[in-house]
Each structure stands twice: as C-alpha cells, then as structure tokens.
C-alpha cells in the first residue's frame, strides 16, 4: 500500500465560517432511490448513471474515486445486494433529524478552534465500502454505512479531517496515518460527545503496553499498514482500526499535557513533524 492518509487538497469547496450557516445536503439520497425505483420498473439503461451520478451533487463527484467508481460498478453492486440496500432505505431519510446536533458540534469546534471553517456536508449512497470522506468538495457521508444516530459523530470526525493540513506521500508513514485518524476521533469526540469504536478502544486500553511495543516496531512503515488501519479484517486477529485508537491515545496525551487547550487543538490540527508530536506528547515515556 502507498500513502495511508487522504486528506483535503486542491481547491476547496465553498465554506462558511459561521457554523449556523453550515449546509447538510441529502438530495443525492432522493436521487438514489429514484434510480432504484426506475430499476424496479424495468428501465432499459443504467438508472444509477442517468438519475444518480449525472444529476449528483459535488458530493457524488467526490465519492466516485475508489468508492462508487462508476455507474456500472454501482449497478452491479445494487443488483447483487438489493435486499441489503432496501433494508437501509428508511434510515437513509433520517439523517437530517440530527442536523441540530451536528450544528452544535460545529459550534463547539468554533469555540475551541476559532479558525474553523465549515464545508457542505453531503449524504450519499455508495457501494458499502466507505462511511465517510473529507474531500475538497466537502464532507461526504455514506448513508448506507451509517446509522442516523451516529451522524453527529461521523460528521464531526470528517470535519476535523477538513481542518487538518494535507500531507504528502513522503510524510505518510503509519504513525502519521494513525495520528491523523486518531486525532480526528479525539477532537471529534470532544465536540460531539462520542463516536469512537468501543470494541476496538476497549481492546486497546486492555492491552496498551503490548500493543505499543508492537506498534513502535512498524510505525515508520510507508508501504504496509500491518492491519492497524483501513482494514476491517486484520490477519492478526485484532479488532479493526487499532491505529485509530493508538493515534487517539497519543493525541490525548499531548492535549492533556498542554496547559493552553486551544493552542493544543491548533497544534493537533497542524502537525508538521509526527515524530516530534509523539515525543512531545510523552505517550511513549509512560509505557517504556
């Protein structure tokens, strides 16, 4: 594998600085189910290409690469898993019920990080392979992958990614990827009140010293994530995404050590040297 971090780069979406003006957009969900209805009625072409992708928001465009891929890929996935999609239909219409809680999380971020900006949030339907993505077009949430009740946490995590500095491939070793994800979990939890993977985090906390010894041996690998991150079924039998957990722990150690919490948040969002950040956190010192 190459770069583990895909953070925001290039020309950004039209953002706002006032969290009360942030947009949460669900028009793509309506278009998806229109395409599904057309498929059921025997539409001769590919309804997902015609009624969903071509009519899609910037969120659809941002979700194409490595996720939706193409109209044909989506159609094949829907045909193979129609019942799975239909099971999710009702819940895909409920995301805006949590808009107020999302805006509350945005306001919390603005309080602790006044430089925060807020891109549009797009809810789309993909191929059951991505729960969320921070893209230059905005924050994109995979509706079929998320429970509506988790919306504030999922959106908060992706919002933190949007504030983070981009990192080039040369910077993106496993340590950098884990801190980028773990810090999004940490600050996302701080502003939204929850969202971490309890099973993974409980396992990590119960085996912290052992896991740290294993992680420090591989943390500078740029080619292999060793099952620590972006892997739903690690070969080592550990729960998925322990990299998020260890990145969270390092971030929490740094935050707790700093007297000026707002400066700590700004530092976390703009890490230039991940090795230095790890050292400054003091996380490793307590485990060795």
N, C-alpha and C positions, 0 to 999 in steps of 0.2 A: 504493500500500500504506500501511497505517497503522502501528501500533506493531509494531516488529520483535521485541520481547522479550516472551515469555510466561513470566514467572517465577511462582513459587509465590505464591498469595494466598489470602485467606479462611481458613476453618477448616482446620487441617492434620490429616493422618492421625495415628493413634496411633503415636507414635515411641518409640524407646528410646535411651538414652544409652550403653548398653553395646554395642559392635559385635558382640560374640559372641552377642548375642540378636537380631540383625537377622534378618528373615524374607525368604526368597526363595520366591515362590509361583508354581506352574506349573499350578494346577488349571484355568485357562482354556484351556490348550493341550489338555488332555484333552477338555474340553467342545467345543472347536472340531472336533476330529476325530470326536467322536461325532455332531456335526451333519453333518459331511461324509459319514460312513457312512450317516446317515439319508437324505441327499440321494441317495446312490447306490442306496439301496433303494427309492426312489420315494415318499418322504414327501410328502404332499399339500400341507402348508402350507410355511412358511419355517422350516426346521430351525435356521437360524442365529439367528433371533429367539427360537425356543422353547427350544433347548438350549444356546445360547451366550450370547446377550445377557441374556435373562431370568434365567438361572442364573449370570450372571457375577459376578466379584469387583468390589470397588471400582475395580480397575484397568480393567475393561471400561467402567465408568461414566466414568472419567476419560479414556478413549480415544475416546469417542463423537464429541465435537465436532471437526469438521474432519478427522477421521481415519476411524473406522468409519462415522460419520454415522448409519446406520440399518441395520436388518436387511435391508431391501430393497436398499440400496446394497451391502452385503456379499455378499448372494446374487448380485446381478448381476456383481460382480467375480469371485466364485468360478466362476460359470458360464463367464465369458469367459476365465478364466485357470486353469482346473482343473489342467492339467498343470504349470503353474508352482508352484501350491500343493503338489501331490503331490511335486514334486521336493524340497521343503523339509521334508516330513513327518518323515523320520528325524532330521534335525538339530534339529527343534523339541523333541525329547525329551531333548536332551543338555545343556541349559543348566545344570542342577543339578550336572553334573560339575565345574563351575567355581566352585561355591559357596565352597570354601575360599579360592580366590584372591580372590574378592570380599570375603570377610570380612577377609583380610589387608590389602586396600586400605582397608577401613573402619578397621581398627586403625591403619594408617599415618596416616589423616586425624585420628583421635582424638589421636595423638601430636603432630602439628604444629598441631592446632586443637582444644584440649580441649573447646570448647563444641559440638562436632559432635553432631548428632542423626541418627538413622537410621530413616527411614520404611520401611514394607514395600516390597519390590521385586516387581512383578507382571510376569510374562511372558505376553503375549497375542499373538493373531494378528489383524492388521489388513488393510488394503487396499493393501499395498505402497506406502505413502506416508509412513511415519514410522518411524524406527529407535528413537526413544526420546522420552520426555516426562517432565519433572518437574512433577507435578501435586499439588494439595493432598491428593489421595488417596494419594500415594506416588510411587515411581519406576515408570514403565511402559515396558517394553521390547518393541518389535515383533519377535516371534520370526522372522517370515518375512523380515525385513530384515537380520538379523544372523547372522553366523557364530558358532556357540557359542564358538569360541576367542577371540572378541573380547569376550566377556561382561564380564570384569573391567574393561576399558577403557570400554565403553559405560556400564556401571552407575556407574563412578567419575565420568564426565562428568556424568551426570544427578544424582548425589549432590551434586556441587558446586553445581549449579543450586539444589538444595533448600536449601543453606545460604545462598545469596545473598539479599540484600534485594530485595524487589519494587520495580519501577519503574513509575511511571505513564506513560500515553501521552505526556504533555507532556515527559517526560525522555528518551523513547526515540528518539533520533536514531540514525543509522547508527553513529556512533562508540560509543555506549552498547551497541548490539546486538553489535557486533564484540568489544568488550572483555568483555561478559558471556559470549559463547561462547568466545572465546579464552582467557579466564581459567579456564573450566571445562575446556578442553583442557589448559591448563598444570598446574593443580593435579591434575586427573585423571591426567595422565601421571606427575606426581610421586609419587602414592600407588599407582598400579597398574603403572607401569613401561612404559607405552606407550599407543598409541591414536590418535595424530594421523594425518591423511591424508597419507601420504608424498608422493604425486604433487603435491598442492597445496602442501605445505610446501616441497618441493624447488624448485618453480617460484617460489614467493615468495622464498625465500632467494637464488635466482639473479638475481632482478630487483628487489631490495629498494628501491633508490633510485627507480627509475622508478615502481614501484607506490605508494610513499609520496607522490610528487608528485601522482599521480592521485587517491589516496585523500583527501588533505587538502583537495582542492577540493570534495569531496562529503560529507565526513564528518558534517556537521551537517544533512543532509537527513533529514526525518522522513516523507517520502511515497514515496520511491523508493530501493530498495536498490542500484540500478545494477549488479545482477548479482553483488554482492560476498557476499551471504549468502542462505541459504534459496532457492537457485536452482541446480538440478542441471545446467542447460544455459545458462550465461551467453551473451548475444548477442555479447559482445566476444571470444569465443574463448578466454578464460582458463579454467583449471580451476575447478571448483565450489568455493564456500565459501572464497575467499581472505580473506573477513572474519574467519574463524576464525584464520587464520594471522596476520593483522596484529594482531588482538586478543591472540594468544599472544605476539607479539614485544613489544608494549607491556607486557604483564603481566610477561614475563620480565625486561625492562629494569628495571621497578620492583622486582621481587623481588631481582635481583642487586645493585641499588644499596643496598638496605636491609641494615644490619648485623644487626638483630634479625629473623630469618627468621620466627619465629612471629607477630610483630607484622605483618610483611609479608603473611602469609597472611590474618590477620584484616582488614587494610586492604583487601585484594583482594576479600574476600567481602562487604565492606560499603562499597562505593564510593558516596559521596554526590554527588560532582561529577566527572563523567568528563573534563571539560576539565582540571581540576586534576590528576587522576590521570595524564593524558597528559603534562602539563607536569612533574609530579614524577618521572615515570619517566625523563625525559631521553632518551626514544627519538628524538624528532624532532631533537634537538640534533646527534646524530651523523650525520644524513642531510642536513642543510641547510648 
